[in-house]
Each structure stands twice: as C-alpha cells, then as structure tokens.
C-alpha cells in the first residue's frame, strides 16, 4: 500500500486519524534539488504505518513572479496550505540544503521552535549539513529548544520516521483515552 501524497496541486481526501508527515525545507525557486521526492520514496517504503500521509509543499509550476501578498489568492492558499499541514503533522522533517538561503524554511523553523517552547508537541527533526549558511544559528536554536538536529539526509529520514511513529502512537492513545472518558 502506497503512502498518500498531498501537494498544493493534489489534495486527496484523508482522515485526521491517519499518520501525517510534512516535508519542510529548502526549495528556493528550484535552487535546491528535489529532495522531497527521495524523502517520499523513503517513507513510502516503510510498511509499519498504515494510511501514511506525506505532505509536500513543493509545486511543480511555481510562479516566481507571483505577487506575494495576502490578497493574492494563489499565494494566500500556498501559505495557508503549509501552515495547516505543519500544524496537523505528527512529524516534520526539515532539510536545509547548502547553497540555499531558505528564508521561508528558517521562518517555519522558528515558528516550530516557538510551538515547542510553548509546550506543543515536539515533532521536528532538522537536517542541516556542513555548508548551510546559517548552520551555527540552527545549532544554537536546536540546542536551546531541544529540537533534533542531524547532519545527513539519511539521518533526517530515519529520525523523522522515529518521531512520526512515536507521535502518531501518542495521538492515537490520547484519542482512545478521550473516547473512554
């Protein structure tokens, strides 16, 4: 059984109870390699979680000239899509690729650290290899907020899957507890 893939252009129906994983990180108008496809293939190959949903915010046809204002419906949809799925995810893997600046990824990184600091579920693993221009900042912030930091793509995937399984299990147990009460 294949994992369900959700993209901004492809929105299949899923259930909230299913395990959800969000692929955050470097895209930067095509500067970054398409690491999301490799990540999807890794998670799709895992057979332990039924009904796995993988959310990929990368668009095949992103308009780099699009006006980035909230009044622009397409832009507003993209930002809302990402925020909705970051909130919903049981786990988030974030790849910060050398050679990119990844400002939106760093913004989302800060947002998720804030959520963790505020007591929300820690669900982030950050892959930040040598050569990423703000690696030092990422190291200090992940230490401070106890966010998992790894330096290779493979470690990020493996740790992400561990977090996904753990958090989905916790959510399932919590939901069962709520129904019993």
C-alpha positions as CSV (number, residue, x, y, z in Angstrom):
1,X,0.0,0.0,0.0
2,X,1.5,3.4,-1.0
3,X,1.6,6.4,1.2
4,X,-0.9,9.1,0.2
5,X,0.9,12.2,-1.2
6,X,-0.6,15.6,-0.7
7,X,0.7,18.6,-2.6
8,X,-0.8,22.1,-3.2
9,X,-1.9,20.9,-6.6
10,X,-3.1,17.5,-5.5
11,X,-5.4,17.3,-2.5
12,X,-6.7,13.7,-2.0
13,X,-9.1,13.0,0.8
14,X,-7.5,11.8,4.0
15,X,-8.6,11.2,7.6
16,X,-7.2,13.2,10.5
17,X,-6.5,9.9,12.4
18,X,-4.0,8.8,9.8
19,X,-0.3,9.5,10.4
20,X,0.8,12.7,8.7
21,X,4.3,13.8,7.8
22,X,5.3,17.2,6.5
23,X,8.3,17.7,4.2
24,X,9.7,21.2,5.2
25,X,12.9,22.8,4.0
26,X,14.8,24.1,1.1
27,X,13.1,24.6,-2.2
28,X,14.1,28.2,-3.1
29,X,12.7,28.5,-6.6
30,X,14.4,25.4,-7.8
31,X,17.9,26.1,-6.3
32,X,17.5,23.1,-4.1
33,X,17.5,19.6,-5.5
34,X,14.1,17.9,-5.4
35,X,14.9,16.1,-2.1
36,X,11.2,15.8,-1.3
37,X,10.8,13.0,-4.0
38,X,13.6,11.0,-2.3
39,X,12.1,11.6,1.1
40,X,8.6,10.4,-0.1
41,X,10.2,7.3,-1.6
42,X,11.9,6.5,1.8
43,X,8.7,7.0,3.8
44,X,6.5,5.2,1.2
45,X,8.8,2.1,1.6
46,X,8.2,1.9,5.3
47,X,5.5,-0.6,6.0
48,X,4.8,-0.2,9.7
49,X,2.3,2.7,9.5
50,X,-1.0,2.2,7.6
51,X,-2.5,5.0,5.7
52,X,0.6,7.2,5.9
53,X,0.1,10.7,4.5
54,X,3.1,12.7,3.2
55,X,2.6,16.4,2.6
56,X,5.0,18.0,0.1
57,X,4.6,21.8,-0.3
58,X,6.8,21.9,-3.5
59,X,4.8,22.9,-6.5
60,X,5.8,21.7,-10.0
61,X,4.8,25.0,-11.5
62,X,5.6,27.8,-9.0
63,X,5.3,31.3,-10.5
64,X,8.4,33.1,-9.2
65,X,6.9,36.4,-10.4
66,X,3.7,35.9,-8.3
67,X,2.8,38.9,-6.1
68,X,3.4,37.7,-2.6
69,X,0.6,39.4,-0.8
70,X,-2.2,38.0,1.3
71,X,-4.7,39.5,-1.2
72,X,-3.3,37.2,-3.9
73,X,-5.5,34.1,-3.6
74,X,-2.9,31.7,-5.0
75,X,-0.2,33.0,-2.7
76,X,-2.5,33.0,0.3
77,X,-3.6,29.4,-0.5
78,X,0.1,28.2,-0.5
79,X,1.0,29.8,2.8
80,X,-2.2,28.6,4.4
81,X,-1.7,25.1,3.0
82,X,1.7,25.0,4.6
83,X,0.6,26.3,8.0
84,X,-2.4,24.0,8.1
85,X,-0.3,20.9,7.4
86,X,2.6,21.9,9.7
87,X,0.0,22.1,12.5
88,X,-1.7,18.8,11.6
89,X,1.5,16.8,11.1
90,X,2.6,14.2,13.6
91,X,6.2,14.8,12.4
92,X,8.1,17.3,10.3
93,X,11.4,16.7,8.6
94,X,13.2,19.8,7.5
95,X,16.2,19.7,5.1
96,X,18.3,22.9,4.9
97,X,20.4,22.5,1.8
98,X,23.8,24.1,1.4
99,X,23.8,26.7,-1.4
100,X,20.4,28.0,-0.5
101,X,19.3,30.7,1.9
102,X,15.9,29.1,2.6
103,X,14.2,32.1,4.2
104,X,10.8,30.5,4.4
105,X,12.2,27.3,5.8
106,X,14.0,29.3,8.5
107,X,10.8,31.2,9.2
108,X,9.0,27.8,9.7
109,X,11.9,26.5,11.8
110,X,11.5,29.5,14.2
111,X,7.7,29.0,14.3
112,X,8.1,25.3,15.2
113,X,10.7,26.1,17.8
114,X,8.2,28.6,19.3
115,X,5.5,25.9,19.3
116,X,7.8,23.5,21.1
117,X,8.8,26.2,23.6
118,X,5.1,26.9,24.3
119,X,4.6,23.2,25.2
120,X,3.2,21.9,22.0
121,X,4.3,18.5,20.7
122,X,7.9,18.4,19.6
123,X,7.7,16.9,16.1
124,X,10.6,18.4,14.2
125,X,13.9,16.9,13.1
126,X,16.2,19.3,11.2
127,X,18.8,18.1,8.7
128,X,21.4,20.7,8.4
129,X,24.7,19.6,6.8
130,X,28.0,21.5,6.8
131,X,27.9,24.3,4.3
132,X,24.4,25.6,5.2
133,X,25.0,29.3,5.5
134,X,23.3,29.6,9.0
135,X,24.3,26.3,10.4
136,X,25.6,27.9,13.6
137,X,22.3,29.7,14.2
138,X,20.4,26.4,13.6
139,X,22.7,24.6,16.1
140,X,22.3,27.1,18.9
141,X,18.5,27.3,18.5
142,X,18.0,23.5,18.3
143,X,20.1,23.1,21.4
144,X,18.1,25.7,23.3
145,X,14.7,24.3,22.3
146,X,15.7,20.6,22.3
147,X,14.9,20.1,18.6
148,X,16.5,17.1,17.0
149,X,19.4,18.1,14.7
150,X,21.2,15.8,12.3
151,X,23.8,16.5,9.6
152,X,22.9,14.0,6.9
153,X,19.8,13.4,4.7
154,X,19.6,9.7,5.7
155,X,19.8,10.5,9.5
156,X,17.0,13.1,9.0
157,X,14.8,10.5,7.3
158,X,15.4,7.8,9.9
159,X,14.9,10.1,12.9
160,X,11.9,11.6,11.2
161,X,10.3,8.2,10.9
162,X,11.0,7.5,14.6
163,X,9.3,10.8,15.6
164,X,6.4,10.1,13.2
165,X,5.8,6.6,14.7
166,X,6.1,7.9,18.3
167,X,3.9,11.0,17.9
168,X,1.2,9.1,15.9
169,X,1.1,6.4,18.6
170,X,0.8,9.1,21.3
171,X,-2.0,10.8,19.4
172,X,-3.8,7.5,18.9
173,X,-3.6,6.6,22.6
174,X,-4.8,10.1,23.6
175,X,-7.8,9.8,21.2
176,X,-8.6,6.4,22.6
177,X,-8.4,7.9,26.2
178,X,-10.7,10.8,25.2
179,X,-13.3,8.4,23.8
180,X,-13.3,6.3,27.0
181,X,-13.8,9.2,29.3
